[in-house]
């Protein structure tokens, strides 16, 4: 398993993967970790696409994913991939889409265990009331990501 560390506006990002695909992308709060001097061949495309995302020139990703999780978690993560760039959904709506409104806590739990930060856009899931509910990377990062993906603010005409 290869790994690389890249700088992002939200902290150092760890990328792990191999020829089967990327299995983990996470943001770290450890300020002692520095960007990798060289990026392993199998992670170079991932690093490039993440930098394009942060630069505002990429809205989706095209590298191979290989997350590790239960079948249910993978089902939830696949549903997250269908949330369009710049849009949000609620945990309740996601549960309904997956076929069981009563599974809202299980869906939220799977969402919180998403191993592919940003690429599987768990940050696009909010509370039914529009609130920024829990986020493993910290609510300030969730807010940043949502604002980054939706920079155009509607102005009042009056």
N, C-alpha and C positions, 0 to 999 in steps of 0.2 A: 504494500500500500504506500503510494507516494503522498507526500504532503508539501504544502507551500503556504507561506504567509504573505499576504498582500495588504498594503495600506488602503483604507477607505475613509470617507468622511465620518464614519461611525465607529472607527476603531480598527485594529488589526483583524483581518479576516483569515481564518484557517480554512484551507481547501484540502480535502482528502479524496483520493480516488485511484483508479488504475485503468487498465485497458477496457474493463467492463463498464466503466462510467464513474461519475463522481458520486461518492457515497455520503459526503459530509461537507457542509459549508456552514461555518459559524463565526460569529463576531466575538472577540475576546476583550475583556476589560483589563488584562494584564499589560501594563504600560512598559514592561521590561522586554516584551517580545518585539522583535524588529522584522521588517519585511525581508523575505528570503532574497539572497543575492542572486540565486538562479532558481528558475521554476522548472520542475521536472517536465519533460516533453509531454506526458499524458495529461498535464494540468495547464499547459500554456494557453490553450483555447478557452478554458474556463476563466482563467485570470484575465485574459483579454476582454471577454464578454462582460465580466463583472465591472471592469474599469469603464467600458463603454456605457454600461447602465448608470454608473455613478456620474459619468460625464454628461449624461442626458441624451446620448445618441442611440440607446438600445432600449426597446420596450419588451422584448421577449428573448428567450435563450434557446440555443439550438444544439447544445452538447448532450451527450448521453447521460442519463440519470440512473443511479444504482443505489437507492436508499435501502437501508435495512430496517425492517419493522414487521409487525404482524400484518396479516391480510387486511384486517379492518383499518389499521393505520394507513396502509398503502391506498386503500379505497378512498379514505378521507383526503390524503395528499393528492391523489389524482383529481378529486373534485376541486381542490384548491387551484390546481393548474388551469382550471376552466374559468377562473375569475379574471376578467379582462384587466389589463393595465389601466390604472386610473380609476378603477371602480372598486366598490366594496360590497360585501354581503354580511349578513348576520349569522351567528352560530345557529339560530333557529331556522333561518332559511336554508342553511347548509344541511342541517339535520333533515329537513323536509325533502330536499333534493336527493339525499341519500336514502330516503324511503322510510324514515322513522323519527317523527318529531320527539319521541321520548328518549332518543339517543343523544340529546343535546349535550349532556355532560361527557359522554364517551367521545363525541365529536370534538368537543373543546379540549379534552385530554389528548387526543391524537394530534390535534392542531398544535398543541404545546410541545409535542415530542417531534415535530417536524425537523429532520436533520439537514434540510437544504435551505438555509436562510436565504431570503429574497427570491431565489429561483422557484421554489414552491411557496407562493406568496401568502403565507399565513398572516402576514401583517395586514392583509386586505379584509380580514374578518373582524367585525366590530360588534358591539352590543346592539340589540334590537332597537334601543333608544338612541343609537348613533354614537354612544360613548366609546372611548378607546379602552376597551377591557384589557385584561392581562396580556402581557407579552414577555416572553422569556428574555428577550434582549433589552428590556426596559421600555416603558411607555414613551420616553423621549425619542427613542430610535423609531418606534412605530409611527409616531407623529411625523418625524422627519421623512420617513419613507413615503407615507401617504401624501405629504406635501410635495415631495420630489416627483411623485407620479401624477400629480394633479396641480401643476404650478399656476394654471390660469384660473384666476378668481373672477367670478361674475360680479360686475359692478352694477350698481343701481343706476337706472336711467333718470331717476328723479331725485 
